[in-house]
Amino acid sequence: MANASEVVTRRQQLVDRFARKLDKYFPETGEMKSWTISELEKSLMDDVTALARDVIELRLEVDAKRVSEVSPRCPDCEAALSSRLTPAHKHTLFGVVRYERTYGHCPACGRAFSPSGLGVRLREGLL
């Protein structure tokens, strides 16, 4: 999870990346590219979709509420979970989003559990 200055830095990286994409449509120097409406729509859809995935991934990475600050507990027996971060991915409206989530194993009852899977809610049924 990122601290406040890391969030600002990562946010600025997204803004810079989007600004570079805008240069394709509105170059600061030189001639504008000749586009058909269909070509423009396709290019914009690709760029906006990529930006949306980046925003979701960054939000999942830096959202302090997504990961509990207390040790995760087993939902069955309430014992403390042995936990680690593990790579995960989900299919969204914008394509595959990659993130890390907590994966725990209960030493008391043996249940495997992902506490962050309950905390991440972007839209019903997404994660």
Stockholm file with secondary structure:
# STOCKHOLM 1.0

chainA/1-127         MANASEVVTRRQQLVDRFARKLDKYFPETGEMKSWTISELEKSLMDDVTALARDVIELRLEVDAKRVSEVSPRCPDCEAALSSRLTPAHKHTLFGVVRYERTYGHCPACGRAFSPSGLGVRLREGLL
#=GR chainA/1-127 SS CCCHHHHHHHHHHHHHHHHHHHHHHSCSSSCCCCCCHHHHHHHHHHHHHHHHHHHHHHHHHHCTTTSCSSCCBCTTTCCBCEEEEEEEEEEETTEEEEEEEEEEECTTTCCEECHHHHHCCSSTTTC
#=GC SS_cons         CCCHHHHHHHHHHHHHHHHHHHHHHSCSSSCCCCCCHHHHHHHHHHHHHHHHHHHHHHHHHHCTTTSCSSCCBCTTTCCBCEEEEEEEEEEETTEEEEEEEEEEECTTTCCEECHHHHHCCSSTTTC
//
